[in-house]
Amino acid sequence: MLSVLSCGQAFALHQTTPARRAHHVHRKAHVRRLRWDPVFRPSRESLLRQNFEIDRLELPRIQDEAELQQLIASEDLVPIEASRTLRIDPRLDPERRYCRPWTREFLQDLSASFYKEFGDQIQVNSAVRTVVVQKKLRRHNRNAAPEVGETASSHLAGITVDIQRRGMSRQQIKWVEAYMMPLKEQGLIEPEEERHQWVFHVAVSGKYADLKGIPTSVADGRDEGSDFELLQPAAYFTSSNQQP
């Protein structure tokens, strides 16, 4: 009888332990799902808007290093420089620390306001990319946006930067979201909060140049179409987790 009772107790322990572990795993998964509830959720619709703006401004998707250097030399792309309010991920290639003038203006405005509020810097993780770089990125990152097509990465035109969200407090994230919301509503930016990279991906409309009075050949002399305007069939509202 002692042998039977001993086996029974062992069996009972064997049965109940996995149940508790499963419950624990389920609880962790539930918490993880609750964590990611972005204001600016990535979508196919957003990628289409970003590409519409690039086409409206008649900007090229930069193909390779030679084309990138030409745009830098002509100052169609300007350097992003570290400052008291802004830092740059040291892993970002110095040759890709460039963007459009109005995108840099947005960065300077955001970082100055953020520093005034929190006494801390924002960090730029990514800026301009070439088609060659984006193609390499897609080889090891299945969430990366395509290098061609209607949902291609807007980094290819230099209007977009990725701002690090990892390490920000909840209060800081909410502040950035509140800062960006009216700009999005005015069509001046198109932001996304990426799930896998933990960054704010922000495409900046050329209209930001008009708002700030930036004299650039790209910003001047174009039509007065609405910002990030898009005629959207219902199919455009399909969600996507692609990394722009």
C-alpha positions as CSV (number, residue, x, y, z in Angstrom):
1,M,0.0,0.0,0.0
2,L,2.9,2.4,0.8
3,S,4.3,1.7,-2.7
4,V,0.9,2.4,-4.3
5,L,0.5,5.7,-2.3
6,S,4.0,6.7,-3.2
7,C,3.4,6.1,-6.9
8,G,0.1,8.0,-6.7
9,Q,1.7,11.0,-5.1
10,A,4.4,11.0,-7.7
11,F,1.8,10.7,-10.4
12,A,-0.2,13.6,-9.0
13,L,2.9,15.8,-8.9
14,H,3.7,14.8,-12.5
15,Q,0.2,15.8,-13.5
16,T,-0.1,19.1,-11.8
17,T,3.3,20.7,-12.5
18,P,2.9,21.1,-16.3
19,A,-0.6,22.6,-15.7
20,R,0.9,25.4,-13.5
21,R,3.7,25.9,-16.0
22,A,1.3,26.2,-18.9
23,H,-0.7,28.7,-17.0
24,H,2.4,30.7,-16.3
25,V,3.4,30.7,-20.0
26,H,-0.1,31.7,-21.0
27,R,0.0,34.6,-18.5
28,K,3.3,35.8,-19.8
29,A,2.0,35.7,-23.4
30,H,-1.1,37.6,-22.3
31,V,1.1,40.3,-20.7
32,R,3.3,40.5,-23.8
33,R,0.2,41.0,-26.0
34,L,-1.1,43.8,-23.8
35,R,2.3,45.7,-24.0
36,W,2.1,46.4,-27.7
37,D,-0.8,48.7,-28.3
38,P,0.5,51.4,-30.5
39,V,-1.3,54.7,-31.5
40,F,0.3,54.5,-34.9
41,R,-0.1,50.9,-36.0
42,P,1.8,49.8,-39.2
43,S,-0.4,49.0,-42.1
44,R,-0.3,48.6,-45.9
45,E,-2.4,51.8,-46.1
46,S,0.4,53.7,-44.4
47,L,3.0,52.4,-46.7
48,L,0.9,53.4,-49.7
49,R,0.5,56.9,-48.3
50,Q,4.3,57.2,-47.8
51,N,4.9,56.2,-51.4
52,F,2.2,58.5,-52.7
53,E,4.0,61.4,-51.1
54,I,7.3,60.4,-52.7
55,D,5.7,60.2,-56.1
56,R,3.9,63.5,-55.5
57,L,7.3,65.2,-54.8
58,E,8.8,63.3,-57.8
59,L,11.6,62.0,-55.6
60,P,13.8,59.2,-56.8
61,R,14.2,55.9,-55.0
62,I,17.9,56.0,-54.5
63,Q,19.4,53.0,-56.3
64,D,23.0,52.7,-55.1
65,E,26.0,54.4,-53.4
66,A,26.8,56.5,-56.5
67,E,23.3,58.0,-56.7
68,L,23.4,58.6,-52.9
69,Q,26.6,60.5,-53.2
70,Q,25.2,62.7,-56.0
71,L,22.3,63.7,-53.9
72,I,24.6,64.5,-51.0
73,A,26.8,66.6,-53.2
74,S,23.8,68.6,-54.6
75,E,22.5,69.0,-51.0
76,D,19.2,67.4,-51.8
77,L,20.2,65.2,-48.9
78,V,21.6,66.9,-45.8
79,P,23.6,65.4,-42.8
80,I,21.9,64.4,-39.6
81,E,24.3,65.6,-36.9
82,A,24.5,64.8,-33.2
83,S,23.7,67.6,-30.8
84,R,22.8,68.2,-27.2
85,T,19.2,67.1,-28.0
86,L,19.9,64.4,-30.6
87,R,22.1,61.3,-30.7
88,I,22.8,58.8,-33.5
89,D,23.0,55.1,-33.1
90,P,26.8,54.4,-33.5
91,R,26.0,51.3,-35.6
92,L,24.4,53.5,-38.3
93,D,26.8,53.8,-41.3
94,P,28.1,57.4,-41.5
95,E,27.2,57.3,-45.3
96,R,23.6,56.8,-44.4
97,R,23.2,59.6,-41.8
98,Y,21.4,61.8,-44.3
99,C,17.8,62.8,-45.0
100,R,15.8,65.4,-46.8
101,P,16.1,69.0,-45.4
102,W,12.5,69.1,-44.2
103,T,13.0,65.7,-42.4
104,R,16.0,67.1,-40.6
105,E,14.0,70.1,-39.6
106,F,11.3,67.8,-38.1
107,L,14.0,66.0,-36.2
108,Q,15.4,69.2,-34.8
109,D,12.0,70.4,-33.7
110,L,11.1,67.1,-32.1
111,S,14.4,66.6,-30.3
112,A,14.4,70.2,-29.0
113,S,10.9,69.8,-27.6
114,F,11.7,66.4,-26.1
115,Y,14.8,67.7,-24.5
116,K,13.0,70.6,-23.0
117,E,10.4,68.2,-21.5
118,F,12.6,65.4,-20.3
119,G,16.2,66.7,-20.3
120,D,17.1,63.7,-22.5
121,Q,18.0,63.1,-26.1
122,I,16.2,61.2,-28.8
123,Q,18.1,58.7,-30.9
124,V,18.1,58.2,-34.7
125,N,18.6,54.6,-35.6
126,S,18.1,54.7,-39.4
127,A,17.7,57.3,-42.1
128,V,18.3,57.2,-45.9
129,R,18.8,53.8,-47.5
130,T,19.6,52.7,-51.1
131,V,17.8,49.9,-53.0
132,V,21.0,47.8,-52.6
133,V,20.9,48.2,-48.8
134,Q,17.2,47.5,-48.5
135,K,17.6,44.4,-50.6
136,K,20.3,43.1,-48.3
137,L,18.2,44.0,-45.2
138,R,15.3,41.8,-46.5
139,R,17.6,38.8,-46.7
140,H,17.8,38.6,-42.9
141,N,14.7,40.6,-41.8
142,R,11.4,39.2,-43.1
143,N,9.6,42.2,-41.8
144,A,11.5,44.7,-43.9
145,A,9.5,46.5,-46.6
146,P,10.2,45.8,-50.3
147,E,12.8,47.7,-52.2
148,V,10.4,48.2,-55.2
149,G,6.7,48.4,-55.7
150,E,3.8,50.4,-54.3
151,T,4.7,49.5,-50.7
152,A,8.5,50.0,-51.0
153,S,10.4,51.5,-48.1
154,S,10.1,55.2,-47.9
155,H,13.7,55.3,-46.5
156,L,14.7,55.0,-50.2
157,A,13.7,58.6,-50.9
158,G,15.3,60.0,-47.8
159,I,12.1,61.4,-46.3
160,T,12.1,58.9,-43.4
161,V,13.9,58.4,-40.1
162,D,13.6,55.7,-37.4
163,I,13.6,57.1,-33.9
164,Q,14.5,54.6,-31.1
165,R,11.5,53.8,-28.8
166,R,13.3,51.1,-26.8
167,G,14.5,52.6,-23.5
168,M,11.9,55.3,-23.5
169,S,9.6,55.4,-20.4
170,R,5.9,55.0,-20.9
171,Q,5.5,58.7,-20.2
172,Q,8.0,59.6,-22.9
173,I,6.4,57.3,-25.5
174,K,3.0,58.8,-24.7
175,W,4.5,62.3,-25.0
176,V,6.0,61.5,-28.5
177,E,2.7,60.1,-29.6
178,A,0.9,63.2,-28.4
179,Y,3.5,65.4,-30.2
180,M,3.1,63.5,-33.5
181,M,-0.7,63.2,-33.5
182,P,-1.6,66.7,-34.6
183,L,1.2,66.6,-37.2
184,K,-0.2,63.4,-38.6
185,E,-3.8,64.9,-38.6
186,Q,-2.5,67.9,-40.6
187,G,-0.8,65.5,-43.1
188,L,2.7,66.7,-42.3
189,I,4.0,63.3,-41.2
190,E,3.1,59.6,-41.5
191,P,4.3,57.8,-38.4
192,E,4.3,54.1,-37.5
193,E,5.4,52.3,-34.3
194,E,7.2,49.1,-35.4
195,R,6.7,46.1,-33.3
196,H,9.8,44.1,-33.9
197,Q,12.4,47.0,-34.1
198,W,10.9,49.2,-31.3
199,V,11.2,52.4,-33.2
200,F,9.0,55.3,-34.4
201,H,9.2,55.1,-38.2
202,V,8.4,58.7,-39.4
203,A,8.0,59.8,-43.0
204,V,7.9,63.6,-43.3
205,S,5.9,65.3,-46.0
206,G,7.5,67.9,-48.2
207,K,4.8,70.3,-46.8
208,Y,6.9,70.5,-43.6
209,A,9.3,72.5,-45.7
210,D,6.6,75.0,-46.6
211,L,5.6,75.2,-42.9
212,K,9.2,76.0,-41.9
213,G,10.0,78.1,-44.9
214,I,12.9,75.9,-46.1
215,P,14.0,77.0,-49.6
216,T,14.7,73.8,-51.5
217,S,14.4,73.1,-55.2
218,V,12.4,70.0,-54.3
219,A,9.9,71.8,-52.0
220,D,9.3,74.7,-54.4
221,G,7.3,74.8,-57.5
222,R,5.3,71.7,-57.0
223,D,1.5,71.3,-57.1
224,E,-0.6,72.0,-54.1
225,G,-2.0,68.5,-53.6
226,S,-3.0,67.6,-50.1
227,D,-0.4,66.0,-47.8
228,F,-0.2,62.2,-47.8
229,E,-3.3,62.2,-49.9
230,L,-4.5,58.9,-51.2
231,L,-7.6,57.6,-52.9
232,Q,-8.0,54.3,-51.1
233,P,-10.0,51.3,-52.2
234,A,-11.2,49.1,-49.4
235,A,-8.4,46.6,-50.0
236,Y,-5.8,49.2,-48.9
237,F,-7.0,48.9,-45.3
238,T,-5.4,45.4,-44.9
239,S,-3.1,45.4,-41.9
240,S,0.6,44.5,-42.2
241,N,3.6,44.1,-39.9
242,Q,6.2,44.9,-42.5
243,Q,9.1,47.0,-41.3
244,P,9.2,50.1,-43.5
